[in-house]
Amino acid sequence: MNTLAWNCRGTCARGFGSLVKDTSKEYETSLMFLLETHSYKDSTNRIIPKLGFNNHFIQDGHGQSGGVWCL
């Protein structure tokens, strides 16, 4: 099982979704932790389904804390 943790800093960027999918495929990632303190529910719910993971857990960002995506 391959695990990847990434302080991504820019989940709303245009190429973010394809970058995550490509990285996940290249490294055969089973579990991915994405850290983004400035992510909020509306953008998160729009992005997560496009990433290709079966399950996810999200802790929304609050100021400079939170913002953890477990995929």
N, CA, C, O and CB atoms as a CASP TS submission, in Angstrom:
PFRMAT TS
TARGET T0000
AUTHOR 0000-0000-0000
METHOD Language model
MODEL 1
PARENT N/A
ATOM      1  N   MET     1       0.848  -1.168   0.000  1.00  0.00           N
ATOM      2  CA  MET     1       0.000   0.000   0.000  1.00  0.00           C
ATOM      3  C   MET     1       0.898   1.237   0.000  1.00  0.00           C
ATOM      4  O   MET     1       1.751   1.382   0.875  1.00  0.00           O
ATOM      5  CB  MET     1      -0.967  -0.005   1.222  1.00  0.00           C
ATOM      6  N   ASN     2       0.713   2.113  -0.960  1.00  0.00           N
ATOM      7  CA  ASN     2       1.466   3.355  -1.049  1.00  0.00           C
ATOM      8  C   ASN     2       0.637   4.497  -0.488  1.00  0.00           C
ATOM      9  O   ASN     2      -0.548   4.629  -0.794  1.00  0.00           O
ATOM     10  CB  ASN     2       1.878   3.646  -2.503  1.00  0.00           C
ATOM     11  N   THR     3       1.273   5.321   0.336  1.00  0.00           N
ATOM     12  CA  THR     3       0.629   6.470   0.959  1.00  0.00           C
ATOM     13  C   THR     3       1.386   7.730   0.558  1.00  0.00           C
ATOM     14  O   THR     3       2.616   7.742   0.503  1.00  0.00           O
ATOM     15  CB  THR     3       0.579   6.317   2.510  1.00  0.00           C
ATOM     16  N   LEU     4       0.636   8.780   0.280  1.00  0.00           N
ATOM     17  CA  LEU     4       1.236  10.054  -0.105  1.00  0.00           C
ATOM     18  C   LEU     4       0.645  11.156   0.749  1.00  0.00           C
ATOM     19  O   LEU     4      -0.576  11.263   0.866  1.00  0.00           O
ATOM     20  CB  LEU     4       1.014  10.349  -1.609  1.00  0.00           C
ATOM     21  N   ALA     5       1.504  11.985   1.355  1.00  0.00           N
ATOM     22  CA  ALA     5       1.071  13.170   2.095  1.00  0.00           C
ATOM     23  C   ALA     5       1.654  14.383   1.383  1.00  0.00           C
ATOM     24  O   ALA     5       2.839  14.411   1.050  1.00  0.00           O
ATOM     25  CB  ALA     5       1.523  13.116   3.608  1.00  0.00           C
ATOM     26  N   TRP     6       0.803  15.391   1.153  1.00  0.00           N
ATOM     27  CA  TRP     6       1.226  16.516   0.329  1.00  0.00           C
ATOM     28  C   TRP     6       0.624  17.804   0.876  1.00  0.00           C
ATOM     29  O   TRP     6      -0.595  17.906   1.015  1.00  0.00           O
ATOM     30  CB  TRP     6       0.816  16.305  -1.147  1.00  0.00           C
ATOM     31  N   ASN     7       1.456  18.777   1.184  1.00  0.00           N
ATOM     32  CA  ASN     7       1.011  20.121   1.536  1.00  0.00           C
ATOM     33  C   ASN     7       0.847  20.867   0.213  1.00  0.00           C
ATOM     34  O   ASN     7       1.779  21.516  -0.262  1.00  0.00           O
ATOM     35  CB  ASN     7       2.036  20.858   2.518  1.00  0.00           C
ATOM     36  N   CYS     8      -0.328  20.770  -0.370  1.00  0.00           N
ATOM     37  CA  CYS     8      -0.513  21.127  -1.773  1.00  0.00           C
ATOM     38  C   CYS     8      -0.587  22.618  -2.061  1.00  0.00           C
ATOM     39  O   CYS     8      -0.189  23.023  -3.153  1.00  0.00           O
ATOM     40  CB  CYS     8      -1.737  20.495  -2.270  1.00  0.00           C
ATOM     41  N   ARG     9      -1.066  23.454  -1.160  1.00  0.00           N
ATOM     42  CA  ARG     9      -1.081  24.907  -1.342  1.00  0.00           C
ATOM     43  C   ARG     9      -1.634  25.332  -2.705  1.00  0.00           C
ATOM     44  O   ARG     9      -0.916  25.899  -3.528  1.00  0.00           O
ATOM     45  CB  ARG     9       0.317  25.455  -1.174  1.00  0.00           C
ATOM     46  N   GLY    10      -2.902  25.053  -2.924  1.00  0.00           N
ATOM     47  CA  GLY    10      -3.517  25.505  -4.166  1.00  0.00           C
ATOM     48  C   GLY    10      -4.488  24.504  -4.759  1.00  0.00           C
ATOM     49  O   GLY    10      -4.395  24.175  -5.942  1.00  0.00           O
ATOM     50  N   THR    11      -5.411  24.021  -3.960  1.00  0.00           N
ATOM     51  CA  THR    11      -6.355  23.027  -4.455  1.00  0.00           C
ATOM     52  C   THR    11      -7.335  23.594  -5.470  1.00  0.00           C
ATOM     53  O   THR    11      -7.959  22.829  -6.205  1.00  0.00           O
ATOM     54  CB  THR    11      -7.114  22.430  -3.308  1.00  0.00           C
ATOM     55  N   CYS    12      -7.487  24.891  -5.531  1.00  0.00           N
ATOM     56  CA  CYS    12      -8.411  25.499  -6.497  1.00  0.00           C
ATOM     57  C   CYS    12      -7.721  25.880  -7.800  1.00  0.00           C
ATOM     58  O   CYS    12      -8.351  26.446  -8.694  1.00  0.00           O
ATOM     59  CB  CYS    12      -9.062  26.728  -5.890  1.00  0.00           C
ATOM     60  N   ALA    13      -6.445  25.578  -7.911  1.00  0.00           N
ATOM     61  CA  ALA    13      -5.706  25.895  -9.140  1.00  0.00           C
ATOM     62  C   ALA    13      -6.263  25.073 -10.305  1.00  0.00           C
ATOM     63  O   ALA    13      -6.798  23.983 -10.102  1.00  0.00           O
ATOM     64  CB  ALA    13      -4.181  25.619  -8.958  1.00  0.00           C
ATOM     65  N   ARG    14      -6.140  25.585 -11.482  1.00  0.00           N
ATOM     66  CA  ARG    14      -6.737  24.983 -12.675  1.00  0.00           C
ATOM     67  C   ARG    14      -6.285  23.535 -12.908  1.00  0.00           C
ATOM     68  O   ARG    14      -7.127  22.691 -13.215  1.00  0.00           O
ATOM     69  CB  ARG    14      -6.395  25.819 -13.889  1.00  0.00           C
ATOM     70  N   GLY    15      -5.010  23.219 -12.777  1.00  0.00           N
ATOM     71  CA  GLY    15      -4.504  21.889 -13.084  1.00  0.00           C
ATOM     72  C   GLY    15      -4.403  20.953 -11.900  1.00  0.00           C
ATOM     73  O   GLY    15      -3.828  19.871 -12.018  1.00  0.00           O
ATOM     74  N   PHE    16      -4.956  21.347 -10.746  1.00  0.00           N
ATOM     75  CA  PHE    16      -4.806  20.550  -9.529  1.00  0.00           C
ATOM     76  C   PHE    16      -5.389  19.147  -9.669  1.00  0.00           C
ATOM     77  O   PHE    16      -4.727  18.172  -9.312  1.00  0.00           O
ATOM     78  CB  PHE    16      -5.467  21.257  -8.368  1.00  0.00           C
ATOM     79  N   GLY    17      -6.593  19.027 -10.173  1.00  0.00           N
ATOM     80  CA  GLY    17      -7.249  17.721 -10.282  1.00  0.00           C
ATOM     81  C   GLY    17      -6.476  16.739 -11.144  1.00  0.00           C
ATOM     82  O   GLY    17      -6.297  15.585 -10.756  1.00  0.00           O
ATOM     83  N   SER    18      -6.021  17.173 -12.292  1.00  0.00           N
ATOM     84  CA  SER    18      -5.273  16.273 -13.170  1.00  0.00           C
ATOM     85  C   SER    18      -3.914  15.934 -12.569  1.00  0.00           C
ATOM     86  O   SER    18      -3.420  14.824 -12.765  1.00  0.00           O
ATOM     87  CB  SER    18      -5.095  16.903 -14.559  1.00  0.00           C
ATOM     88  N   LEU    19      -3.300  16.861 -11.843  1.00  0.00           N
ATOM     89  CA  LEU    19      -2.031  16.587 -11.186  1.00  0.00           C
ATOM     90  C   LEU    19      -2.188  15.507 -10.122  1.00  0.00           C
ATOM     91  O   LEU    19      -1.348  14.613 -10.025  1.00  0.00           O
ATOM     92  CB  LEU    19      -1.468  17.862 -10.564  1.00  0.00           C
ATOM     93  N   VAL    20      -3.252  15.576  -9.324  1.00  0.00           N
ATOM     94  CA  VAL    20      -3.508  14.565  -8.295  1.00  0.00           C
ATOM     95  C   VAL    20      -3.767  13.206  -8.942  1.00  0.00           C
ATOM     96  O   VAL    20      -3.223  12.194  -8.500  1.00  0.00           O
ATOM     97  CB  VAL    20      -4.710  14.978  -7.410  1.00  0.00           C
ATOM     98  N   LYS    21      -4.590  13.180  -9.981  1.00  0.00           N
ATOM     99  CA  LYS    21      -4.880  11.905 -10.659  1.00  0.00           C
ATOM    100  C   LYS    21      -3.623  11.299 -11.265  1.00  0.00           C
ATOM    101  O   LYS    21      -3.393  10.097 -11.133  1.00  0.00           O
ATOM    102  CB  LYS    21      -5.935  12.108 -11.753  1.00  0.00           C
ATOM    103  N   ASP    22      -2.811  12.107 -11.923  1.00  0.00           N
ATOM    104  CA  ASP    22      -1.583  11.613 -12.542  1.00  0.00           C
ATOM    105  C   ASP    22      -0.600  11.098 -11.492  1.00  0.00           C
ATOM    106  O   ASP    22       0.005  10.041 -11.671  1.00  0.00           O
ATOM    107  CB  ASP    22      -0.930  12.719 -13.376  1.00  0.00           C
ATOM    108  N   THR    23      -0.440  11.843 -10.398  1.00  0.00           N
ATOM    109  CA  THR    23       0.465  11.439  -9.319  1.00  0.00           C
ATOM    110  C   THR    23      -0.005  10.148  -8.673  1.00  0.00           C
ATOM    111  O   THR    23       0.794   9.253  -8.400  1.00  0.00           O
ATOM    112  CB  THR    23       0.575  12.544  -8.265  1.00  0.00           C
ATOM    113  N   SER    24      -1.302  10.057  -8.430  1.00  0.00           N
ATOM    114  CA  SER    24      -1.870   8.860  -7.823  1.00  0.00           C
ATOM    115  C   SER    24      -1.660   7.632  -8.713  1.00  0.00           C
ATOM    116  O   SER    24      -1.335   6.549  -8.225  1.00  0.00           O
ATOM    117  CB  SER    24      -3.362   9.065  -7.550  1.00  0.00           C
ATOM    118  N   LYS    25      -1.844   7.810  -9.989  1.00  0.00           N
ATOM    119  CA  LYS    25      -1.665   6.703 -10.929  1.00  0.00           C
ATOM    120  C   LYS    25      -0.195   6.299 -11.038  1.00  0.00           C
ATOM    121  O   LYS    25       0.124   5.110 -11.041  1.00  0.00           O
ATOM    122  CB  LYS    25      -2.208   7.088 -12.311  1.00  0.00           C
ATOM    123  N   GLU    26       0.702   7.284 -11.127  1.00  0.00           N
ATOM    124  CA  GLU    26       2.130   7.007 -11.283  1.00  0.00           C
ATOM    125  C   GLU    26       2.703   6.245 -10.098  1.00  0.00           C
ATOM    126  O   GLU    26       3.498   5.323 -10.277  1.00  0.00           O
ATOM    127  CB  GLU    26       2.892   8.301 -11.470  1.00  0.00           C
ATOM    128  N   TYR    27       2.302   6.627  -8.883  1.00  0.00           N
ATOM    129  CA  TYR    27       2.840   6.003  -7.680  1.00  0.00           C
ATOM    130  C   TYR    27       1.920   4.931  -7.108  1.00  0.00           C
ATOM    131  O   TYR    27       2.190   4.399  -6.031  1.00  0.00           O
ATOM    132  CB  TYR    27       3.100   7.053  -6.634  1.00  0.00           C
ATOM    133  N   GLU    28       0.838   4.605  -7.811  1.00  0.00           N
ATOM    134  CA  GLU    28      -0.136   3.592  -7.376  1.00  0.00           C
ATOM    135  C   GLU    28      -0.553   3.840  -5.929  1.00  0.00           C
ATOM    136  O   GLU    28      -0.467   2.951  -5.082  1.00  0.00           O
ATOM    137  CB  GLU    28       0.453   2.167  -7.523  1.00  0.00           C
ATOM    138  N   THR    29      -1.004   5.058  -5.666  1.00  0.00           N
ATOM    139  CA  THR    29      -1.348   5.510  -4.327  1.00  0.00           C
ATOM    140  C   THR    29      -2.673   4.916  -3.861  1.00  0.00           C
ATOM    141  O   THR    29      -3.685   5.006  -4.556  1.00  0.00           O
ATOM    142  CB  THR    29      -1.413   7.030  -4.286  1.00  0.00           C
ATOM    143  N   SER    30      -2.655   4.305  -2.674  1.00  0.00           N
ATOM    144  CA  SER    30      -3.874   3.757  -2.079  1.00  0.00           C
ATOM    145  C   SER    30      -4.502   4.746  -1.103  1.00  0.00           C
ATOM    146  O   SER    30      -5.721   4.767  -0.930  1.00  0.00           O
ATOM    147  CB  SER    30      -3.571   2.436  -1.367  1.00  0.00           C
ATOM    148  N   LEU    31      -3.676   5.555  -0.473  1.00  0.00           N
ATOM    149  CA  LEU    31      -4.141   6.512   0.533  1.00  0.00           C
ATOM    150  C   LEU    31      -3.388   7.822   0.323  1.00  0.00           C
ATOM    151  O   LEU    31      -2.159   7.834   0.260  1.00  0.00           O
ATOM    152  CB  LEU    31      -3.927   5.964   1.991  1.00  0.00           C
ATOM    153  N   MET    32      -4.132   8.925   0.215  1.00  0.00           N
ATOM    154  CA  MET    32      -3.514  10.223  -0.029  1.00  0.00           C
ATOM    155  C   MET    32      -4.033  11.229   0.984  1.00  0.00           C
ATOM    156  O   MET    32      -5.241  11.354   1.188  1.00  0.00           O
ATOM    157  CB  MET    32      -3.791  10.707  -1.469  1.00  0.00           C
ATOM    158  N   PHE    33      -3.099  11.954   1.624  1.00  0.00           N
ATOM    159  CA  PHE    33      -3.433  13.037   2.541  1.00  0.00           C
ATOM    160  C   PHE    33      -3.063  14.339   1.868  1.00  0.00           C
ATOM    161  O   PHE    33      -1.901  14.559   1.528  1.00  0.00           O
ATOM    162  CB  PHE    33      -2.701  12.883   3.913  1.00  0.00           C
ATOM    163  N   LEU    34      -4.032  15.197   1.675  1.00  0.00           N
ATOM    164  CA  LEU    34      -3.776  16.508   1.095  1.00  0.00           C
ATOM    165  C   LEU    34      -4.013  17.553   2.179  1.00  0.00           C
ATOM    166  O   LEU    34      -5.071  17.568   2.808  1.00  0.00           O
ATOM    167  CB  LEU    34      -4.683  16.770  -0.159  1.00  0.00           C
ATOM    168  N   LEU    35      -3.047  18.411   2.396  1.00  0.00           N
ATOM    169  CA  LEU    35      -3.134  19.436   3.428  1.00  0.00           C
ATOM    170  C   LEU    35      -3.301  20.789   2.754  1.00  0.00           C
ATOM    171  O   LEU    35      -2.442  21.222   1.986  1.00  0.00           O
ATOM    172  CB  LEU    35      -1.877  19.421   4.348  1.00  0.00           C
ATOM    173  N   GLU    36      -4.401  21.446   3.043  1.00  0.00           N
ATOM    174  CA  GLU    36      -4.697  22.757   2.453  1.00  0.00           C
ATOM    175  C   GLU    36      -5.524  23.546   3.454  1.00  0.00           C
ATOM    176  O   GLU    36      -6.721  23.300   3.605  1.00  0.00           O
ATOM    177  CB  GLU    36      -5.455  22.617   1.082  1.00  0.00           C
ATOM    178  N   THR    37      -4.887  24.499   4.143  1.00  0.00           N
ATOM    179  CA  THR    37      -5.585  25.231   5.201  1.00  0.00           C
ATOM    180  C   THR    37      -6.628  26.193   4.667  1.00  0.00           C
ATOM    181  O   THR    37      -7.531  26.592   5.402  1.00  0.00           O
ATOM    182  CB  THR    37      -4.596  25.986   6.037  1.00  0.00           C
ATOM    183  N   HIS    38      -6.520  26.571   3.411  1.00  0.00           N
ATOM    184  CA  HIS    38      -7.466  27.540   2.850  1.00  0.00           C
ATOM    185  C   HIS    38      -8.497  26.875   1.936  1.00  0.00           C
ATOM    186  O   HIS    38      -8.928  27.464   0.945  1.00  0.00           O
ATOM    187  CB  HIS    38      -6.712  28.616   2.077  1.00  0.00           C
ATOM    188  N   SER    39      -8.885  25.656   2.272  1.00  0.00           N
ATOM    189  CA  SER    39      -9.931  24.990   1.490  1.00  0.00           C
ATOM    190  C   SER    39     -11.249  25.096   2.256  1.00  0.00           C
ATOM    191  O   SER    39     -11.281  25.022   3.484  1.00  0.00           O
ATOM    192  CB  SER    39      -9.565  23.488   1.209  1.00  0.00           C
ATOM    193  N   TYR    40     -12.311  25.268   1.516  1.00  0.00           N
ATOM    194  CA  TYR    40     -13.620  25.423   2.127  1.00  0.00           C
ATOM    195  C   TYR    40     -14.613  24.490   1.462  1.00  0.00           C
ATOM    196  O   TYR    40     -14.403  24.027   0.341  1.00  0.00           O
ATOM    197  CB  TYR    40     -14.099  26.876   2.033  1.00  0.00           C
ATOM    198  N   LYS    41     -15.693  24.223   2.169  1.00  0.00           N
ATOM    199  CA  LYS    41     -16.648  23.192   1.788  1.00  0.00           C
ATOM    200  C   LYS    41     -17.138  23.294   0.346  1.00  0.00           C
ATOM    201  O   LYS    41     -17.227  22.270  -0.330  1.00  0.00           O
ATOM    202  CB  LYS    41     -17.814  23.244   2.703  1.00  0.00           C
ATOM    203  N   ASP    42     -17.455  24.470  -0.142  1.00  0.00           N
ATOM    204  CA  ASP    42     -17.996  24.588  -1.498  1.00  0.00           C
ATOM    205  C   ASP    42     -16.989  24.162  -2.558  1.00  0.00           C
ATOM    206  O   ASP    42     -17.340  23.422  -3.477  1.00  0.00           O
ATOM    207  CB  ASP    42     -18.438  26.015  -1.760  1.00  0.00           C
ATOM    208  N   SER    43     -15.760  24.610  -2.448  1.00  0.00           N
ATOM    209  CA  SER    43     -14.751  24.204  -3.432  1.00  0.00           C
ATOM    210  C   SER    43     -14.338  22.754  -3.241  1.00  0.00           C
ATOM    211  O   SER    43     -14.089  22.048  -4.219  1.00  0.00           O
ATOM    212  CB  SER    43     -13.525  25.106  -3.340  1.00  0.00           C
ATOM    213  N   THR    44     -14.262  22.302  -1.996  1.00  0.00           N
ATOM    214  CA  THR    44     -13.890  20.915  -1.716  1.00  0.00           C
ATOM    215  C   THR    44     -14.896  19.953  -2.315  1.00  0.00           C
ATOM    216  O   THR    44     -14.506  18.977  -2.957  1.00  0.00           O
ATOM    217  CB  THR    44     -13.776  20.682  -0.211  1.00  0.00           C
ATOM    218  N   ASN    45     -16.178  20.204  -2.122  1.00  0.00           N
ATOM    219  CA  ASN    45     -17.212  19.314  -2.649  1.00  0.00           C
ATOM    220  C   ASN    45     -17.248  19.304  -4.174  1.00  0.00           C
ATOM    221  O   ASN    45     -17.743  18.349  -4.773  1.00  0.00           O
ATOM    222  CB  ASN    45     -18.567  19.722  -2.112  1.00  0.00           C
ATOM    223  N   ARG    46     -16.742  20.330  -4.790  1.00  0.00           N
ATOM    224  CA  ARG    46     -16.680  20.381  -6.253  1.00  0.00           C
ATOM    225  C   ARG    46     -15.472  19.598  -6.785  1.00  0.00           C
ATOM    226  O   ARG    46     -15.548  19.004  -7.860  1.00  0.00           O
ATOM    227  CB  ARG    46     -16.614  21.843  -6.732  1.00  0.00           C
ATOM    228  N   ILE    47     -14.373  19.594  -6.048  1.00  0.00           N
ATOM    229  CA  ILE    47     -13.129  18.992  -6.512  1.00  0.00           C
ATOM    230  C   ILE    47     -13.029  17.499  -6.206  1.00  0.00           C
ATOM    231  O   ILE    47     -12.621  16.723  -7.070  1.00  0.00           O
ATOM    232  CB  ILE    47     -11.965  19.706  -5.893  1.00  0.00           C
ATOM    233  N   ILE    48     -13.391  17.086  -5.001  1.00  0.00           N
ATOM    234  CA  ILE    48     -13.186  15.707  -4.537  1.00  0.00           C
ATOM    235  C   ILE    48     -13.738  14.641  -5.493  1.00  0.00           C
ATOM    236  O   ILE    48     -13.017  13.690  -5.794  1.00  0.00           O
ATOM    237  CB  ILE    48     -13.828  15.535  -3.185  1.00  0.00           C
ATOM    238  N   PRO    49     -14.976  14.752  -5.985  1.00  0.00           N
ATOM    239  CA  PRO    49     -15.495  13.680  -6.857  1.00  0.00           C
ATOM    240  C   PRO    49     -14.693  13.492  -8.147  1.00  0.00           C
ATOM    241  O   PRO    49     -14.737  12.415  -8.742  1.00  0.00           O
ATOM    242  CB  PRO    49     -16.932  13.969  -7.213  1.00  0.00           C
ATOM    243  N   LYS    50     -13.971  14.507  -8.582  1.00  0.00           N
ATOM    244  CA  LYS    50     -13.204  14.432  -9.829  1.00  0.00           C
ATOM    245  C   LYS    50     -11.853  13.745  -9.667  1.00  0.00           C
ATOM    246  O   LYS    50     -11.179  13.478 -10.663  1.00  0.00           O
ATOM    247  CB  LYS    50     -12.993  15.814 -10.377  1.00  0.00           C
ATOM    248  N   LEU    51     -11.443  13.455  -8.433  1.00  0.00           N
ATOM    249  CA  LEU    51     -10.092  12.948  -8.195  1.00  0.00           C
ATOM    250  C   LEU    51      -9.958  11.439  -8.364  1.00  0.00           C
ATOM    251  O   LEU    51      -8.839  10.942  -8.492  1.00  0.00           O
ATOM    252  CB  LEU    51      -9.655  13.325  -6.820  1.00  0.00           C
ATOM    253  N   GLY    52     -11.052  10.701  -8.367  1.00  0.00           N
ATOM    254  CA  GLY    52     -10.996   9.275  -8.662  1.00  0.00           C
ATOM    255  C   GLY    52     -10.766   8.343  -7.490  1.00  0.00           C
ATOM    256  O   GLY    52     -10.414   7.182  -7.699  1.00  0.00           O
ATOM    257  N   PHE    53     -10.951   8.808  -6.264  1.00  0.00           N
ATOM    258  CA  PHE    53     -10.815   7.934  -5.104  1.00  0.00           C
ATOM    259  C   PHE    53     -12.189   7.417  -4.689  1.00  0.00           C
ATOM    260  O   PHE    53     -13.197   8.092  -4.893  1.00  0.00           O
ATOM    261  CB  PHE    53     -10.133   8.679  -3.929  1.00  0.00           C
ATOM    262  N   ASN    54     -12.227   6.222  -4.107  1.00  0.00           N
ATOM    263  CA  ASN    54     -13.498   5.607  -3.709  1.00  0.00           C
ATOM    264  C   ASN    54     -14.099   6.244  -2.460  1.00  0.00           C
ATOM    265  O   ASN    54     -15.316   6.418  -2.382  1.00  0.00           O
ATOM    266  CB  ASN    54     -13.299   4.127  -3.471  1.00  0.00           C
ATOM    267  N   ASN    55     -13.275   6.590  -1.494  1.00  0.00           N
ATOM    268  CA  ASN    55     -13.744   7.134  -0.223  1.00  0.00           C
ATOM    269  C   ASN    55     -12.939   8.374   0.132  1.00  0.00           C
ATOM    270  O   ASN    55     -11.828   8.573  -0.360  1.00  0.00           O
ATOM    271  CB  ASN    55     -13.640   6.080   0.902  1.00  0.00           C
ATOM    272  N   HIS    56     -13.515   9.203   0.992  1.00  0.00           N
ATOM    273  CA  HIS    56     -12.792  10.380   1.450  1.00  0.00           C
ATOM    274  C   HIS    56     -13.322  10.854   2.800  1.00  0.00           C
ATOM    275  O   HIS    56     -14.464  10.590   3.174  1.00  0.00           O
ATOM    276  CB  HIS    56     -12.895  11.503   0.417  1.00  0.00           C
ATOM    277  N   PHE    57     -12.454  11.559   3.514  1.00  0.00           N
ATOM    278  CA  PHE    57     -12.802  12.232   4.755  1.00  0.00           C
ATOM    279  C   PHE    57     -12.206  13.628   4.665  1.00  0.00           C
ATOM    280  O   PHE    57     -11.036  13.781   4.314  1.00  0.00           O
ATOM    281  CB  PHE    57     -12.275  11.447   6.025  1.00  0.00           C
ATOM    282  N   ILE    58     -12.988  14.631   4.975  1.00  0.00           N
ATOM    283  CA  ILE    58     -12.552  16.016   4.860  1.00  0.00           C
ATOM    284  C   ILE    58     -12.699  16.731   6.194  1.00  0.00           C
ATOM    285  O   ILE    58     -13.750  16.651   6.831  1.00  0.00           O
ATOM    286  CB  ILE    58     -13.349  16.745   3.772  1.00  0.00           C
ATOM    287  N   GLN    59     -11.652  17.429   6.618  1.00  0.00           N
ATOM    288  CA  GLN    59     -11.724  18.352   7.742  1.00  0.00           C
ATOM    289  C   GLN    59     -11.539  19.744   7.149  1.00  0.00           C
ATOM    290  O   GLN    59     -10.437  20.102   6.731  1.00  0.00           O
ATOM    291  CB  GLN    59     -10.636  18.027   8.860  1.00  0.00           C
ATOM    292  N   ASP    60     -12.609  20.525   7.113  1.00  0.00           N
ATOM    293  CA  ASP    60     -12.554  21.852   6.502  1.00  0.00           C
ATOM    294  C   ASP    60     -11.572  22.760   7.209  1.00  0.00           C
ATOM    295  O   ASP    60     -11.312  22.615   8.403  1.00  0.00           O
ATOM    296  CB  ASP    60     -13.923  22.487   6.504  1.00  0.00           C
ATOM    297  N   GLY    61     -11.032  23.696   6.455  1.00  0.00           N
ATOM    298  CA  GLY    61     -10.115  24.684   7.012  1.00  0.00           C
ATOM    299  C   GLY    61     -10.869  25.752   7.784  1.00  0.00           C
ATOM    300  O   GLY    61     -11.977  26.140   7.413  1.00  0.00           O
ATOM    301  N   HIS    62     -10.256  26.224   8.863  1.00  0.00           N
ATOM    302  CA  HIS    62     -10.798  27.317   9.682  1.00  0.00           C
ATOM    303  C   HIS    62      -9.649  28.263   9.972  1.00  0.00           C
ATOM    304  O   HIS    62      -8.840  28.002  10.862  1.00  0.00           O
ATOM    305  CB  HIS    62     -11.461  26.787  11.022  1.00  0.00           C
ATOM    306  N   GLY    63      -9.569  29.340   9.243  1.00  0.00           N
ATOM    307  CA  GLY    63      -8.438  30.255   9.413  1.00  0.00           C
ATOM    308  C   GLY    63      -7.156  29.591   8.939  1.00  0.00           C
ATOM    309  O   GLY    63      -7.036  29.231   7.768  1.00  0.00           O
ATOM    310  N   GLN    64      -6.202  29.426   9.841  1.00  0.00           N
ATOM    311  CA  GLN    64      -4.934  28.795   9.498  1.00  0.00           C
ATOM    312  C   GLN    64      -4.832  27.367  10.021  1.00  0.00           C
ATOM    313  O   GLN    64      -3.725  26.842  10.141  1.00  0.00           O
ATOM    314  CB  GLN    64      -3.791  29.615  10.037  1.00  0.00           C
ATOM    315  N   SER    65      -5.948  26.729  10.334  1.00  0.00           N
ATOM    316  CA  SER    65      -5.919  25.354  10.826  1.00  0.00           C
ATOM    317  C   SER    65      -6.921  24.505  10.053  1.00  0.00           C
ATOM    318  O   SER    65      -7.768  25.022   9.323  1.00  0.00           O
ATOM    319  CB  SER    65      -6.222  25.306  12.341  1.00  0.00           C
ATOM    320  N   GLY    66      -6.810  23.221  10.225  1.00  0.00           N
ATOM    321  CA  GLY    66      -7.693  22.299   9.509  1.00  0.00           C
ATOM    322  C   GLY    66      -7.271  22.184   8.070  1.00  0.00           C
ATOM    323  O   GLY    66      -6.111  22.426   7.736  1.00  0.00           O
ATOM    324  N   GLY    67      -8.191  21.821   7.221  1.00  0.00           N
ATOM    325  CA  GLY    67      -7.899  21.688   5.805  1.00  0.00           C
ATOM    326  C   GLY    67      -7.154  20.411   5.477  1.00  0.00           C
ATOM    327  O   GLY    67      -6.149  20.448   4.767  1.00  0.00           O
ATOM    328  N   VAL    68      -7.632  19.275   5.986  1.00  0.00           N
ATOM    329  CA  VAL    68      -7.014  17.985   5.708  1.00  0.00           C
ATOM    330  C   VAL    68      -7.989  17.150   4.905  1.00  0.00           C
ATOM    331  O   VAL    68      -9.149  16.993   5.285  1.00  0.00           O
ATOM    332  CB  VAL    68      -6.603  17.256   7.016  1.00  0.00           C
ATOM    333  N   TRP    69      -7.513  16.616   3.795  1.00  0.00           N
ATOM    334  CA  TRP    69      -8.305  15.721   2.966  1.00  0.00           C
ATOM    335  C   TRP    69      -7.658  14.350   3.011  1.00  0.00           C
ATOM    336  O   TRP    69      -6.483  14.210   2.671  1.00  0.00           O
ATOM    337  CB  TRP    69      -8.418  16.247   1.499  1.00  0.00           C
ATOM    338  N   CYS    70      -8.394  13.348   3.421  1.00  0.00           N
ATOM    339  CA  CYS    70      -7.914  11.961   3.407  1.00  0.00           C
ATOM    340  C   CYS    70      -8.682  11.246   2.304  1.00  0.00           C
ATOM    341  O   CYS    70      -9.901  11.090   2.388  1.00  0.00           O
ATOM    342  CB  CYS    70      -8.111  11.245   4.817  1.00  0.00           C
ATOM    343  N   LEU    71      -7.974  10.816   1.281  1.00  0.00           N
ATOM    344  CA  LEU    71      -8.605  10.186   0.124  1.00  0.00           C
ATOM    345  C   LEU    71      -8.142   8.747   0.019  1.00  0.00           C
ATOM    346  O   LEU    71      -8.557   8.030  -0.892  1.00  0.00           O
ATOM    347  CB  LEU    71      -8.282  10.956  -1.175  1.00  0.00           C
TER
END
